[in-house]
Amino acid sequence: MRALSAAARLALFRLRGPSLVLPVVVAALAVIGIATLERAEAPGRAADYTLFGVVFGWTLPLLAYVMTGRVLGSGRLDHALVPVSRAGGNRRAAAAGLLGVTGASVALASALLAVVGVLVARGRLDADSIRDALLSASIAALGGATYVAWFGLGSLFGRSGGGRAACLIVDWILGTGHTFAAVAWPRAHLVSLIGGEPVLGFSSPESAMALYLLAAAYLGLTLVRLPR
């Protein structure tokens, strides 16, 4: 328990400062800019285009990548845990604490991007817009947390955690499909949840459950790969 709380505090410490605020601000400005353009060109579909494109297509995975890298020191997860393990803390408990706080932070930032995207694209604050914004935010939060687990696993590969970048590329390439090859990647299920073509005909609840299972599987594999 002490290792978990120590790692959680370490993650919070590393998530502070202007170097982290800047990517969030840049992502939000990108969403606002694209949403404004989409509203001007296609008012009826602006929210959909914004979510499919700049929110879930680019800013959400990239922000998760950047924030996870910030917590990991742009290196391997096991190296990021040295301050805790050096004091005798359990590495697996520490990894759970570190990734848990990071996942929650990314989930919050992702939800904010989704809300901004929908409301700016709609250009009005009514019951339908608020409902759609909140639904999109819940999907984005789940997606952000899943990406953190995925990037955490990837950071255990490569001398300097280069597997994290490989995870981003794999998700972009294979996650754009709808066949069996897309089942294991977050992007495919997120696209399905916001109204895109479902993976293997999954329903929305099934795609949501798939994301929960993927996050659990990524985290489980990460903990198994880490020495105690």
Rosetta blueprint (number, residue, H / E / L):
1 M L
2 R H
3 A H
4 L H
5 S H
6 A H
7 A H
8 A H
9 R H
10 L H
11 A H
12 L H
13 F H
14 R H
15 L L
16 R L
17 G L
18 P H
19 S H
20 L H
21 V H
22 L H
23 P H
24 V H
25 V H
26 V H
27 A H
28 A H
29 L H
30 A H
31 V H
32 I H
33 G H
34 I H
35 A H
36 T H
37 L H
38 E H
39 R H
40 A H
41 E H
42 A L
43 P L
44 G L
45 R L
46 A H
47 A H
48 D H
49 Y H
50 T H
51 L H
52 F H
53 G H
54 V H
55 V H
56 F H
57 G H
58 W H
59 T H
60 L H
61 P H
62 L H
63 L H
64 A H
65 Y H
66 V H
67 M H
68 T H
69 G H
70 R H
71 V H
72 L H
73 G L
74 S L
75 G L
76 R L
77 L H
78 D H
79 H H
80 A H
81 L L
82 V H
83 P H
84 V H
85 S H
86 R L
87 A L
88 G L
89 G L
90 N L
91 R H
92 R H
93 A H
94 A H
95 A H
96 A H
97 G H
98 L H
99 L H
100 G H
101 V H
102 T H
103 G H
104 A H
105 S H
106 V H
107 A H
108 L H
109 A H
110 S H
111 A H
112 L H
113 L H
114 A H
115 V H
116 V H
117 G H
118 V H
119 L H
120 V H
121 A H
122 R H
123 G L
124 R L
125 L L
126 D L
127 A H
128 D H
129 S H
130 I H
131 R H
132 D H
133 A H
134 L H
135 L H
136 S H
137 A H
138 S H
139 I H
140 A H
141 A H
142 L H
143 G H
144 G H
145 A H
146 T H
147 Y H
148 V H
149 A H
150 W H
151 F H
152 G H
153 L H
154 G H
155 S L
156 L L
157 F L
158 G L
159 R L
160 S L
161 G L
162 G L
163 G H
164 R H
165 A H
166 A H
167 C H
168 L H
169 I H
170 V H
171 D H
172 W H
173 I H
174 L H
175 G L
176 T L
177 G L
178 H L
179 T L
180 F H
181 A H
182 A H
183 V L
184 A L
185 W L
186 P H
187 R H
188 A H
189 H H
190 L H
191 V H
192 S H
193 L H
194 I L
195 G L
196 G L
197 E L
198 P L
199 V H
200 L H
201 G H
202 F L
203 S L
204 S H
205 P H
206 E H
207 S H
208 A H
209 M H
210 A H
211 L H
212 Y H
213 L H
214 L H
215 A H
216 A H
217 A H
218 Y H
219 L H
220 G H
221 L H
222 T H
223 L H
224 V H
225 R H
226 L L
227 P L
228 R L
